[in-house]
Amino acid sequence: MAILNIIEFPDQRLRTVAKAIETVNEDIRQLAANMLETMYDAPGIGLAATQVNIHKQLLVLDVSDEGDQPMVFINPEILVKDGIQIYAEGCLSVPGFTAEVQRAEEIRVKATNEKGESFELEAHGLLAICIQHEMDHLKGKLFVDYLSPLKRLRLKKKLEKQHKADKLEAQKQL
């Protein structure tokens, strides 16, 4: 397995719409395993393939307290949404920032797992939030898109400044 590089906002690659996966094969299983390892290492509770610059409809997550219940969703599709909940979300592609986002409280999702088996899942609470958040990534959407344009612009400038500072620091160490 391998730790993958997570791209960060405002990188435009995060805006790429992911393509459906035609066949679940060993390459897809390896990608899912690498994404899980990357997610746990970050640490996070969800990761979409788009965040590691692979534009396929694949996401992984684990919202368990112990971090021992990994889930893989290939070509996920939300069938039903119900209710409303507001939650302060964070994102591995937007480090150090959280914002309240309104999402469906309960969802029913259809997907394929890493074995190539179709499944449906009813999710609520944090699991429903995480699935919706990661599915947004597959559509080229970020949780910051739910913010006002002014807040989004401030965040973009702050992260751009941080990225420049990080590059300068890395160059100094060479």
C-alpha positions in Angstrom: 0.0 0.0 0.0 1.0 3.6 -0.4 0.2 7.0 1.0 -1.1 9.2 -1.8 -0.7 13.0 -2.2 -3.9 14.9 -1.3 -4.4 18.0 -3.4 -5.6 21.1 -1.7 -8.0 23.9 -2.4 -7.8 26.1 -4.6 -6.2 23.5 -6.9 -8.5 23.4 -10.0 -8.1 19.6 -10.3 -10.5 19.4 -7.4 -13.2 20.7 -9.8 -12.8 17.7 -12.2 -16.0 15.6 -12.5 -15.2 11.9 -11.8 -16.0 9.2 -14.4 -17.8 6.0 -13.6 -15.8 2.9 -13.0 -16.6 0.2 -15.6 -15.0 -2.8 -14.0 -13.9 -3.5 -10.4 -10.5 -5.1 -10.8 -7.3 -5.4 -8.8 -6.2 -1.8 -9.8 -9.4 -0.4 -8.3 -9.0 -2.6 -5.2 -5.4 -1.4 -4.8 -6.5 2.2 -5.3 -9.2 1.8 -2.6 -6.6 0.3 -0.2 -4.2 3.1 -0.9 -6.9 5.7 -0.3 -7.9 4.1 3.0 -4.3 4.2 4.1 -4.0 7.8 3.0 -7.2 8.8 4.8 -6.2 7.1 8.1 -2.7 8.7 7.9 -4.0 12.2 7.2 -6.1 11.6 9.6 -9.6 11.9 8.2 -12.9 10.1 8.1 -13.5 10.2 4.3 -11.6 10.6 1.0 -12.7 10.8 -2.6 -10.5 9.7 -5.5 -10.7 13.3 -6.9 -8.7 14.5 -3.8 -5.8 12.3 -4.8 -6.0 13.4 -8.5 -7.7 10.3 -9.7 -10.9 11.2 -11.4 -12.9 8.0 -10.9 -16.1 7.5 -8.9 -14.6 6.0 -5.8 -14.7 7.1 -2.2 -13.7 5.6 1.1 -14.7 6.4 4.6 -14.7 5.3 8.2 -16.7 7.2 10.7 -16.3 4.7 13.5 -14.8 5.9 16.8 -12.1 3.3 16.6 -11.3 3.7 12.9 -11.8 0.1 12.3 -14.9 0.0 10.0 -13.6 1.0 6.5 -16.2 1.4 3.7 -15.7 1.6 0.0 -18.2 3.1 -2.4 -17.8 2.7 -6.2 -20.1 4.7 -8.5 -22.2 5.8 -5.5 -25.7 7.2 -6.2 -28.1 8.8 -3.7 -31.6 7.3 -4.2 -33.4 9.1 -1.4 -32.8 12.2 0.8 -34.8 13.2 3.8 -34.6 15.8 6.6 -32.1 18.5 7.2 -29.0 18.7 9.4 -26.3 21.3 9.9 -22.8 20.2 10.8 -19.4 21.9 11.0 -17.5 20.1 8.3 -13.8 19.9 7.6 -11.9 18.5 4.6 -8.5 17.0 4.0 -8.3 19.2 0.9 -9.1 22.4 2.9 -6.8 21.8 5.9 -7.4 23.7 9.1 -10.8 25.1 8.2 -14.3 24.1 9.2 -17.7 25.6 8.2 -21.3 24.7 8.9 -23.0 23.0 5.9 -26.6 22.0 5.5 -27.1 18.4 4.2 -29.8 15.8 4.2 -30.2 14.1 7.6 -30.9 10.7 6.1 -30.0 9.2 2.8 -30.3 5.9 0.9 -27.3 5.3 -1.2 -26.6 2.6 -3.9 -23.0 1.7 -4.7 -20.6 -1.1 -5.5 -18.0 -2.4 -3.0 -14.4 -3.4 -3.7 -15.5 -7.0 -4.4 -17.7 -5.8 -7.2 -20.9 -6.4 -5.3 -23.8 -3.9 -5.5 -25.3 -2.8 -2.2 -27.7 -0.2 -0.8 -27.3 1.5 2.6 -29.5 3.7 4.7 -27.3 6.3 6.4 -28.1 9.0 8.9 -26.1 11.5 11.1 -22.3 11.7 10.5 -22.3 8.7 8.0 -24.9 10.5 5.8 -22.9 13.8 6.0 -19.6 12.0 5.1 -21.1 10.2 2.1 -22.7 13.4 0.8 -19.5 15.4 1.4 -17.3 12.8 -0.5 -19.9 12.5 -3.3 -19.7 16.2 -3.8 -16.0 15.8 -4.5 -16.8 13.3 -7.3 -18.9 16.1 -8.9 -16.1 18.6 -8.6 -17.8 20.4 -5.6 -16.2 21.3 -2.3 -17.8 22.1 1.0 -16.5 25.7 0.7 -18.9 26.1 -2.2 -21.7 26.2 0.4 -20.1 29.4 1.9 -20.7 33.0 0.8 -18.5 34.2 -2.0 -16.7 36.6 0.4 -15.9 33.8 2.9 -14.7 31.5 0.1 -12.5 34.2 -1.4 -10.9 34.9 2.1 -10.3 31.2 2.6 -8.8 30.9 -0.9 -6.4 33.8 -0.3 -5.4 32.4 3.1 -4.6 29.0 1.7 -2.7 30.4 -1.3 -0.6 32.4 1.1 0.0 29.3 3.2 1.0 27.3 0.1 3.6 30.0 -0.8 5.0 30.0 2.7 5.3 26.2 2.6 7.1 26.2 -0.7 9.6 28.8 0.5 10.2 26.8 3.7 10.8 23.6 1.6 13.3 25.5 -0.7 15.2 26.8 2.4 15.7 23.2 3.6 17.2 22.1 0.2 
